């Protein structure tokens, strides 16, 4: 089951900007902040692999809190590769 939806757009900057969206369907404020922290931690090692010049937003689905941490990173990388934003050399 997918844990995220990826939304991206071309940016005027050469750098990559990443954001996380977690709705109230995920839970209360504590759970939403926990979800954002987990997403941020999973994505941090991947940032050098993302092509610059894009704004990227990961929209969390309700299962993001129960999913194993390794699965978060795996699905993020899959979405980035599918969107054509992943480069193999860092």
Legacy VTK file of the C-alpha trace (Angstrom):
# vtk DataFile Version 3.0
C-alpha trace
ASCII
DATASET POLYDATA
POINTS 90 float
0.000 0.000 0.000
1.429 3.417 -0.880
2.548 5.566 2.025
2.949 8.812 0.083
1.898 10.818 -2.904
4.620 12.816 -4.638
3.925 16.295 -5.985
6.692 18.215 -7.750
7.146 21.291 -9.863
9.984 23.009 -11.681
11.577 25.765 -9.622
13.447 28.926 -10.490
16.234 27.956 -8.089
18.965 25.474 -8.898
18.581 23.788 -5.527
15.972 21.265 -4.508
13.343 22.218 -1.935
11.471 19.488 -0.094
8.257 19.750 1.914
6.028 17.344 3.783
2.254 17.523 4.050
0.457 15.586 6.772
-3.289 16.095 7.104
-5.438 15.772 10.197
-6.583 12.368 8.949
-3.225 11.023 10.170
-4.004 11.863 13.796
-3.500 14.518 16.418
-0.642 17.060 16.389
1.782 14.695 18.118
1.209 11.970 15.525
1.426 14.407 12.604
4.721 15.809 13.870
6.048 12.284 14.404
5.111 11.411 10.829
6.921 14.512 9.509
10.032 13.710 11.583
10.092 10.131 10.256
9.644 11.320 6.677
12.374 13.943 7.042
14.799 11.414 8.569
14.133 8.900 5.794
14.666 11.470 3.036
17.759 13.260 4.378
20.333 10.748 3.014
18.620 10.854 -0.400
18.691 14.621 -0.971
22.017 14.586 -2.896
20.418 12.144 -5.364
17.504 14.437 -6.249
17.916 16.610 -9.329
18.148 20.315 -8.507
15.683 22.875 -9.752
12.559 21.232 -8.352
10.159 21.757 -5.477
9.156 18.372 -4.092
6.297 17.659 -1.671
5.555 14.300 -0.083
1.908 13.972 0.995
1.514 11.365 3.746
-1.128 8.643 3.685
-2.654 7.273 6.933
-0.414 4.167 7.098
2.789 6.213 7.360
2.904 5.933 11.173
2.746 2.123 11.304
5.095 1.429 8.396
8.661 0.248 9.098
11.239 3.004 8.757
13.090 1.196 5.934
9.856 1.069 3.927
9.531 4.866 4.090
12.879 5.392 2.377
12.250 2.628 -0.131
8.927 4.100 -1.256
10.339 7.643 -1.368
13.149 6.505 -3.644
10.696 4.592 -5.844
8.481 7.668 -6.262
11.474 9.891 -7.064
12.774 7.410 -9.645
9.332 7.063 -11.243
9.045 10.866 -11.497
12.483 11.106 -13.141
13.930 13.188 -10.313
16.522 10.628 -9.166
20.132 10.663 -10.307
22.357 7.706 -9.502
25.548 9.690 -8.950
25.502 11.880 -5.838
LINES 1 91
90 0 1 2 3 4 5 6 7 8 9 10 11 12 13 14 15 16 17 18 19 20 21 22 23 24 25 26 27 28 29 30 31 32 33 34 35 36 37 38 39 40 41 42 43 44 45 46 47 48 49 50 51 52 53 54 55 56 57 58 59 60 61 62 63 64 65 66 67 68 69 70 71 72 73 74 75 76 77 78 79 80 81 82 83 84 85 86 87 88 89
